[in-house]
Amino acid sequence: MPEQHAGDDDRASRDLEINPVFSREPLRVPRYALPDAEMEPDTAYQVIHDELMLDGNARQNLATFVSTWAEPQARRLMNECAEKNMIDKDEYPQTAELETRCVHMLARLWHAEHPQRAIGCSTTGSSEAAMLGGLALKRRWQQRRRAEGRPTDRPNLVMGINVQICWEKFADYFEVEPRYVPMEGERFHLTAETATQLCDENTIGVVAVLGSTFDGSYEPVAGIAAALDDLQSRTGLDIPIHVDGASGAMIAPFLDPELEWDFRLPRVASINTSGHKYGLVMPGVGWALWRNEAALPEDLVFHVNYLGGDMPTFALNFSRPGAQIVAQYYNFLRLGFEGYRRVQQTCRDVATGLARRIAALGPFELLTDGGDIPVFAFRLRDGIEHFSVFDVSAGLREQGWLVPAYTFPAHRTDLAVLRIVVRNGFSHDLADLLLRDLRRVLARLDKQHEPHRDAEDAGGFAHGAETKNPRTPGRH
Ligand SMILES: *Cc1c(COP(=O)(O)O)cnc(C)c1O
């Protein structure tokens, strides 16, 4: 909230004091107001640099999915492109060309029928890509309904309650009723049967997640597609799938080539991924692709001037940095298929190895084992009542590790878990160190008589697995 200042009132009213070691004027600058005058660039740099040192240590952050490391050559290219605006296709035709090449590479990776005719675009991340994917579904449904002379005022979107918060935003911002399939028992994501049960003539599409943020599991995209095929043959309802592959669309092609989740399934209309997750780029890039022209209604596409010609664009933003797209192209060129496969396989090996050893410690039970995306969730075994997962998370935090603990959404709000995200750079060595610290924390927690922390104390720590606003899941 822009009008609120972080921290207590006392701090907010105080100026930012500059350490006199710099021996430069001014020694105080207002914290929340624009300073009256200029200062030396080196002083400004040092003030900000020092303050940012308080940000966490990315190496020990096992909460985020987003890249925290890039090769020096990728960083150099990003610096060289810092001033390039992605929308100025006319001015930076080569950057635009690299974007097009990335779209084509992804189209091949995801088995598009005609990759040379692939349609897709870069975005700021999977969230913007989800808005575009959802809008295309909504517009296609509206056009079909209007052609049939039927009402278009009650669109709905079917998905698991485990979807990332961007889908709740899409439904809210673009006025589509979200139909969430709740969790039930040991089922923590969408299944074929539960998805089709909520579909009707107003369903614009089904979102299938390849890599749930709650536990790292793949949803059964092929099974959902088959159930929707069956629904169509029984009822005539033809409901497309959008695959949210924020993480998994950059894991499955390399590690699970036999798994059919992509454009090989005719029912998959569109796919998104986060270039800045397992695409291995620094924050700020995602991708959205459609299987063909029919899947992306022409009236959603705008046209910008491009070398005297015309360039179609579909985006929520106008200006946007081009550096991340260049870095994505760098990674594709630098790693190739085999390089990506090795990086992702290492992440999976570290995740599954760490999961196995955590399960062997005694008090924990795995929900997932890191064998889909390299992310796994675990809970306390029944009978462990003298400490909570929130105590474990806090204990690890004292050692510098960020391992979020959170409760699941409806109908499993009783279930509290810890989650570990393994990213490029989290090595077997670091996993050993984490395990050593986890053993120490457990030795201390074993002396407790009752839990010290609960979900209330862990607010806002789940990074992408935030619990949704209370509302009736799966409401018709
Ligand atoms: C991270 C994530 C998102 C949001 O992606 P951003 O790139 O952070 O905008 C959406 N869906 C899933 C499944 C995710 O993991």
The ligand as an SDF file (V2000), in Angstrom:
LIG
                    3D

 15 15  0  0  0  0  0  0  0  0999 V2000
    5.3640  -18.9220  -10.0390 C   0  0  0  0  0  0  0  0  0  0  0  0
    4.0950  -19.4170  -10.5850 C   0  0  0  0  0  0  0  0  0  0  0  0
    3.1930  -18.5270  -11.1790 C   0  0  0  0  0  0  0  0  0  0  0  0
    3.4480  -17.0410  -11.2340 C   0  0  0  0  0  0  0  0  0  0  0  0
    4.5760  -16.8230  -12.0260 O   0  0  0  0  0  0  0  0  0  0  0  0
    5.4170  -15.4620  -12.0650 P   0  0  0  0  0  0  0  0  0  0  0  0
    6.3790  -15.7440  -13.1570 O   0  0  0  0  0  0  0  0  0  0  0  0
    6.0360  -15.3330  -10.7280 O   0  0  0  0  0  0  0  0  0  0  0  0
    4.4760  -14.3570  -12.3800 O   0  0  0  0  0  0  0  0  0  0  0  0
    2.0400  -19.0450  -11.7350 C   0  0  0  0  0  0  0  0  0  0  0  0
    1.7750  -20.3540  -11.6860 N   0  0  0  0  0  0  0  0  0  0  0  0
    2.6210  -21.2560  -11.1210 C   0  0  0  0  0  0  0  0  0  0  0  0
    2.2690  -22.7060  -11.1380 C   0  0  0  0  0  0  0  0  0  0  0  0
    3.8120  -20.8090  -10.5520 C   0  0  0  0  0  0  0  0  0  0  0  0
    4.6700  -21.6890  -10.0230 O   0  0  0  0  0  0  0  0  0  0  0  0
  1  2  1  0
  2  3  1  0
  2 14  2  0
  3  4  1  0
  3 10  2  0
  4  5  1  0
  5  6  1  0
  6  7  2  0
  6  8  1  0
  6  9  1  0
 10 11  1  0
 11 12  2  0
 12 13  1  0
 12 14  1  0
 14 15  1  0
M  END
$$$$
